[in-house]
Amino acid sequence: MRIGIQAWGSEGDIRPLIALGHGLVERGHEVELVYTDIADRRYEAVASALGLRARAVATPVVSDINETHRIGLEIINARDPLAQGKIIFDEFLKPVERELYEAATDLCARSDLLVGHLVLYHLRAAAEHAGKPEVSVTFAHTMLPSRHQHPHGAPRLGEWANAVEWRIGRMALNLLLRPGVNRFRRRVGLGPIKDLLLDGWASHLLNLIAVSPALCAGQPDWPAWNRVCGFLALPSTEHEAVSPELARFLADGPPPVFMGFGSLMPLQSSHLTETMALLREAARLADCRAIIQADVGAPPSLGVPGDDRVMIVSRTPHAQVFPQCAAVVHHCGAGTTHTTLKAGVPSVPVPHVSDQFQWATELRRVGVAPAAIPRRQLTATRLAARIRETLQNPRMRECARQIQAEMKDDDGPRTAARLIDEVRFLI
C-alpha cells in the first residue's frame, strides 16, 4: 500500500513521524513523507536510511532567525497555554496554509492512505476532497477529553467535574482556533467543524496516541478510534555516536546532570549567552557535574576552558547519554520526556510552551520529577534547588527505574504500523 505522511512543527514533531514511516516500511508499505520544519532542519538523509522518501515544503517557515527568536520569546512569555497555542498557529501554521494544503493534495493523489500530525487540518481537508482514508497522530494523551483525566490547569474536583472542565476547555479552544480552521475549510469548499478536539483534529478512523503505555493505558470513555501505540522513537542504531570527548567526560567522574531545551534552546543572541550562564551557574550552585547542550557553532563536543565539571555539546545521542546521567534538566517535549523515562533517570522539568506543562505534570505524577519551573520563572538559584532536590531523593530514581522496566518492550512504530494495517482492512 502507498502511504503518505505529512508532518509539521519542530524536530520533536517530525522525527516521530519518520519513525512511524519506518515501521510501515518494515511491514512492506511504500511510504512518502512531506514535512514542514519551523526552523531549517532537514530529514531527507535519515528518512532515506530508513527506507522512505522525504521532501521539505515551506521549510523554514520563518527564515529570519531573529524573527524566530522574537516569536519564541513571545510564546514563552504568554502565561496561558491557549494563548501560546494561538501564537504558534498564527506565526508558524497559518502563514504556510496554502503550501501545506497543496502538498497534502499532491500527496493524496499518490497515496492510498494518509497519516498526519493531529493539528494538520489541511491534510484532513485534502483527504476529504480526495476521498482517501486519513489517520491522525497525537503526541500527548492529556489533550484528549475524558472524565477520568484531569484537564491541565483546571481545579482538581474529581471525575464529576472533569467532564464540565473539559467542556469549558473545548469551548475556549474552539473560540480561539476554530474560526481560522473553518475559514480555511470554506475557502476549499468544505463545511465547518463543530468541535476541534472531538471532530476536527482526531481522525475517526484511527487516532494514534504516541505515548508509552507505562504513562497511558487508554481511558474507558474514549471513542474506539483512540488507540495508544507507544512513543514513536527512531531506531537506536540511528543517530550519531557519542563523541570521544564526551565519553571521556562521562567516565572521568560521577554521573553528571544533562541540561538542554531541545529546539527551544536559543541559537544565538544575548538570550543564548544568558541561558548558558544560568545553566552553568545552576550546576555550580548544585555542586554537580553537567553536560549542557546548545548549538553554539562549536564542534559536536566542546569542553569549557578551565572547567572540568562542565561540558558543552552541540548535538549528542540522548538515548545513549541519558542512562549515564544522574538527572536530566529539560523542556518536557514529548520526545525528550520519553527518552528520559526510558533511560531510567529522573527529570527536572522546565516547560516552555503548551503541552510541555502537561508533560511536566505527568512526570511529577509518576514520581520521577519535582515541581516544574516555567521557563519565564527560571533562575540559577531555583534550578539549583530543584537539581539538589532531585539528586537527594532516592525515591525518584527508584520510580524512574520502575518505569524504565515497564517501557523495556515498547515499540511504538511497530505497534502503530500494525494498528494502521488493521484499520485499512475495515475501509
C-alpha positions in Angstrom: 0.0 0.0 0.0 1.2 3.6 -0.7 1.1 5.6 2.4 1.6 9.4 2.5 2.7 11.1 5.8 2.5 14.9 6.4 4.4 16.4 9.3 4.7 20.0 10.6 6.4 21.6 13.5 9.8 21.2 15.2 12.2 18.3 15.3 10.1 16.7 18.1 7.1 16.7 15.8 8.7 15.4 12.6 11.1 12.7 13.8 8.4 10.6 15.4 6.5 10.5 12.0 9.8 9.4 10.3 9.9 6.6 12.9 6.3 5.7 12.1 7.2 5.7 8.4 10.0 3.2 9.1 7.5 1.0 11.0 5.3 1.0 7.9 8.2 0.3 5.5 9.1 -2.8 7.6 5.5 -4.1 7.0 6.0 -3.8 3.3 4.4 -0.4 2.5 5.7 2.3 0.2 6.0 5.5 2.3 6.4 9.1 1.3 6.9 11.9 3.9 6.2 15.6 3.3 7.4 17.8 6.1 7.5 21.4 7.1 10.0 22.4 9.8 9.6 25.7 11.6 13.3 26.1 11.6 15.6 24.8 8.8 16.3 21.2 9.8 16.5 18.6 7.0 15.4 15.0 7.3 15.9 13.5 3.8 19.0 11.6 4.8 17.6 9.9 7.9 14.4 9.1 6.1 16.2 7.6 3.1 18.3 5.5 5.5 15.1 4.1 7.0 13.5 3.2 3.6 11.1 6.1 3.0 11.2 9.2 0.7 11.0 12.6 2.3 10.9 16.2 0.9 10.6 19.6 2.6 7.8 22.0 1.9 7.8 25.7 3.1 10.9 25.0 5.2 11.8 27.0 7.2 8.5 28.6 8.0 10.3 31.7 9.2 13.7 32.3 7.5 14.9 35.1 9.7 16.5 33.6 12.9 16.0 36.9 14.8 12.3 36.8 14.0 12.0 33.2 15.1 13.7 34.2 18.3 11.3 37.1 18.8 8.3 34.8 18.3 9.8 32.2 20.7 10.1 34.8 23.5 6.5 36.0 22.8 5.3 32.4 23.2 7.3 31.7 26.4 6.1 35.0 28.0 2.4 34.2 27.2 1.1 32.8 30.5 -1.9 30.9 29.1 -1.2 27.7 27.2 -4.2 28.5 24.9 -2.7 31.9 24.2 0.6 30.2 23.4 -1.1 27.8 21.1 -2.8 30.8 19.3 0.6 32.4 18.7 2.1 29.2 17.4 -0.8 28.8 15.0 -0.7 32.4 13.8 3.0 32.6 13.4 4.0 29.1 12.3 1.0 27.4 10.8 -1.3 29.9 9.1 1.4 31.6 7.0 2.0 28.3 5.2 -1.6 27.1 4.9 -1.6 27.3 1.1 1.7 25.4 0.8 0.6 22.7 3.3 -2.7 22.2 1.5 -1.1 22.0 -1.9 1.4 19.5 -0.6 -1.3 17.5 1.0 -3.4 17.5 -2.2 -0.4 16.3 -4.1 0.3 13.6 -1.5 -3.3 12.4 -1.7 -3.0 11.9 -5.4 -0.2 9.4 -4.9 -1.4 7.6 -1.7 -3.9 5.0 -0.7 -3.9 6.2 2.9 -2.8 9.4 4.6 -1.2 9.9 8.1 -0.7 13.3 9.7 0.0 15.3 12.8 -3.1 15.9 14.8 -3.5 19.6 14.1 -3.0 19.4 10.3 -6.5 20.3 9.2 -5.0 20.9 5.7 -4.3 17.2 5.3 -7.8 16.3 6.6 -9.4 18.7 4.0 -7.3 17.3 1.2 -8.1 13.7 2.2 -11.9 14.6 2.3 -11.7 16.0 -1.2 -9.8 13.0 -2.5 -12.0 10.5 -0.7 -8.9 8.9 0.9 -8.8 7.5 4.4 -6.7 9.5 6.9 -5.1 8.6 10.3 -4.1 11.2 12.9 -1.2 11.1 15.4 -1.5 12.7 18.8 1.7 13.3 20.9 0.0 14.0 24.2 -2.8 11.9 25.7 -3.5 14.8 28.1 -5.1 16.6 25.1 -7.9 14.0 24.8 -11.0 14.7 26.9 -12.1 12.1 29.4 -14.0 12.3 32.7 -11.2 10.1 34.1 -8.5 12.5 33.2 -7.9 15.9 34.8 -7.7 18.8 32.3 -4.5 20.7 32.7 -4.8 24.0 34.6 -8.3 23.4 36.0 -9.2 22.7 39.7 -9.0 19.1 40.8 -12.5 18.4 41.8 -12.9 14.7 40.8 -14.5 12.8 37.9 -17.8 14.6 38.2 -16.1 17.9 37.5 -13.7 16.7 34.8 -16.4 16.5 32.1 -17.5 20.0 32.9 -14.0 21.4 32.9 -13.2 19.6 29.6 -16.4 21.2 28.1 -15.2 24.6 29.2 -11.8 24.0 27.8 -13.2 22.8 24.5 -15.3 25.9 24.3 -12.3 28.1 24.9 -10.2 26.3 22.3 -13.0 26.5 19.7 -13.5 30.2 20.3 -9.7 30.8 19.8 -8.8 28.5 16.9 -11.9 27.1 15.2 -12.8 30.3 13.3 -9.5 30.2 11.4 -9.8 26.5 10.7 -13.4 26.9 9.4 -12.4 29.9 7.2 -9.8 27.7 5.6 -12.4 24.9 5.1 -14.8 27.3 3.5 -12.1 28.5 1.1 -11.5 24.9 -0.1 -15.2 24.2 -0.4 -15.8 22.1 2.8 -18.3 22.5 5.6 -17.4 23.8 9.1 -16.1 21.8 12.0 -18.2 22.0 15.2 -15.6 20.9 17.8 -11.8 20.8 17.2 -10.9 18.3 19.9 -13.9 15.9 19.2 -14.3 16.2 15.5 -11.8 18.5 13.8 -8.4 17.1 14.7 -8.6 13.4 15.7 -9.3 11.0 12.8 -12.5 8.9 13.4 -10.8 6.1 11.6 -7.8 5.9 13.8 -6.1 8.4 16.1 -2.7 7.0 17.2 -1.7 8.2 20.7 2.1 8.2 20.6 2.6 7.8 24.3 4.1 4.8 26.2 1.5 2.5 27.9 3.6 3.0 31.0 2.1 6.5 31.2 -1.2 6.0 29.4 -3.2 2.8 29.1 -6.2 4.4 27.5 -9.4 5.8 29.1 -12.7 3.7 29.2 -14.7 6.7 27.8 -12.5 7.4 24.9 -14.0 6.7 21.4 -12.9 3.5 19.8 -10.7 5.3 17.3 -8.3 6.5 20.0 -5.5 3.8 20.3 -2.4 4.0 22.4 0.6 2.8 20.3 3.6 3.9 22.4 6.1 6.6 21.6 7.3 6.8 18.0 11.1 6.6 18.6 13.7 6.2 15.8 15.7 3.0 15.8 18.5 3.1 18.3 21.0 2.3 15.6 20.2 5.6 14.0 21.9 8.7 15.4 25.5 9.8 15.7 27.8 8.1 18.1 28.9 9.6 21.4 32.0 11.7 20.8 35.3 10.6 22.3 35.5 13.8 24.3 32.1 13.3 25.8 32.8 9.6 26.5 35.9 10.6 28.5 33.9 13.3 30.4 31.3 10.7 31.4 33.9 8.2 32.5 36.1 10.7 34.4 33.7 11.4 37.4 30.3 10.9 39.0 27.3 10.9 36.7 26.6 14.5 35.5 23.3 16.3 35.1 22.3 16.8 31.5 20.8 20.2 30.7 19.1 21.2 27.4 15.9 22.6 26.0 15.9 20.9 22.6 14.8 23.0 19.7 13.7 25.7 22.2 17.3 26.3 23.2 18.3 29.8 21.9 20.5 29.6 18.8 22.3 32.9 19.2 21.8 36.4 20.6 22.2 37.6 24.2 19.4 35.2 25.2 21.7 32.2 24.4 24.6 33.8 26.4 22.2 34.4 29.4 20.8 30.9 29.2 24.2 29.3 29.1 25.4 31.4 32.0 22.3 30.5 34.0 22.7 26.7 33.4 26.4 26.8 34.3 25.7 28.8 37.5 22.9 26.4 38.4 25.4 23.5 38.1 27.9 25.4 40.3 25.3 26.1 43.0 24.1 22.5 42.9 27.7 21.3 43.1 27.2 18.8 40.3 29.0 18.0 37.0 27.0 19.0 34.0 26.5 18.5 30.2 24.9 21.5 28.6 23.5 21.0 25.1 23.5 24.1 22.9 24.1 24.7 19.2 26.8 27.3 19.6 28.5 26.8 16.3 31.1 24.6 18.0 32.3 21.1 17.2 30.0 18.2 18.3 31.5 18.4 21.8 33.4 21.2 23.4 35.0 21.3 26.9 34.6 24.6 28.7 38.1 26.1 29.1 39.3 25.9 32.7 36.3 24.0 33.9 36.4 20.2 34.1 33.0 20.0 35.7 31.0 21.2 32.7 31.0 20.1 29.1 29.1 21.8 26.3 27.8 19.7 23.4 26.1 20.9 20.2 24.4 17.5 19.5 24.6 14.2 21.1 22.5 10.9 21.1 20.2 11.3 24.1 19.3 7.6 24.2 23.0 6.7 24.8 23.9 9.6 27.1 20.9 9.9 29.4 21.3 6.5 31.0 24.8 7.7 32.2 23.4 10.8 33.8 22.2 11.5 37.3 19.2 13.6 36.1 18.1 15.5 33.0 17.0 19.1 33.0 14.7 19.5 30.0 11.8 21.4 28.5 9.4 18.4 28.6 8.9 17.9 24.9 7.2 14.5 24.3 10.4 13.0 22.8 12.8 14.1 25.5 10.3 13.1 28.2 10.0 9.6 26.8 13.8 9.3 26.2 14.4 10.3 29.8 11.9 7.8 31.2 13.3 5.0 29.0 16.8 5.8 30.3 15.6 5.3 33.9 16.7 8.7 35.2 14.7 11.5 37.0 13.8 14.7 35.3 14.0 18.4 36.3 11.2 19.9 34.3 11.5 23.4 32.8 8.4 23.6 30.5 8.4 26.4 27.9 5.1 26.2 26.0 1.8 24.5 25.6 1.7 20.7 26.2 5.1 20.8 27.9 3.4 21.9 31.0 1.2 18.8 30.9 4.2 16.6 30.4 5.8 18.2 33.4 2.7 17.4 35.5 2.8 13.8 34.3 6.4 13.4 35.3 5.6 14.6 38.8 2.5 12.4 38.9 4.5 9.3 38.3 7.1 10.3 40.9 10.2 11.0 38.7 10.4 14.8 38.9 10.0 17.7 41.3 7.6 20.6 40.7 8.3 22.3 37.4 9.9 25.7 36.9 8.2 27.5 34.0 10.9 28.9 31.6 9.9 32.5 32.3 10.5 32.0 36.0 13.8 30.2 35.6 16.8 31.4 37.7 20.0 29.7 38.5 19.1 29.6 42.2 15.7 28.0 41.6 17.1 25.4 39.1 20.0 24.5 41.5 17.4 23.9 44.3 15.4 21.6 42.0 18.5 19.7 41.0 19.6 19.2 44.6 16.0 18.1 45.5 16.1 15.5 42.7 19.6 14.2 43.3 18.9 13.8 47.0 15.6 11.9 46.5 16.3 8.1 46.0 12.5 7.6 45.5 12.6 9.5 42.2 15.4 7.3 40.9 13.5 4.2 42.1 10.3 5.3 40.2 12.4 6.1 37.1 13.9 2.7 37.1 10.4 1.1 37.6 9.0 3.0 34.6 12.1 2.1 32.6 11.4 -1.6 33.2 7.8 -1.1 32.1 8.9 0.6 28.9 11.5 -2.1 28.0 9.4 -3.7 25.4 7.8 -0.6 24.0 7.9 -0.5 20.2 5.7 2.4 19.1 6.5 2.4 15.4 5.8 -1.3 15.0 2.6 -1.1 17.1 1.4 1.9 15.2 2.1 0.3 11.8 0.1 -2.8 12.9 -2.8 -0.7 14.0 -2.8 1.1 10.7 -2.8 -2.3 8.9 -5.8 -3.4 11.0 -8.0 -0.4 10.2 -7.1 -0.4 6.4 -9.0 -3.7 6.1 -12.1 -2.0 7.6 -12.1 0.8 5.0 
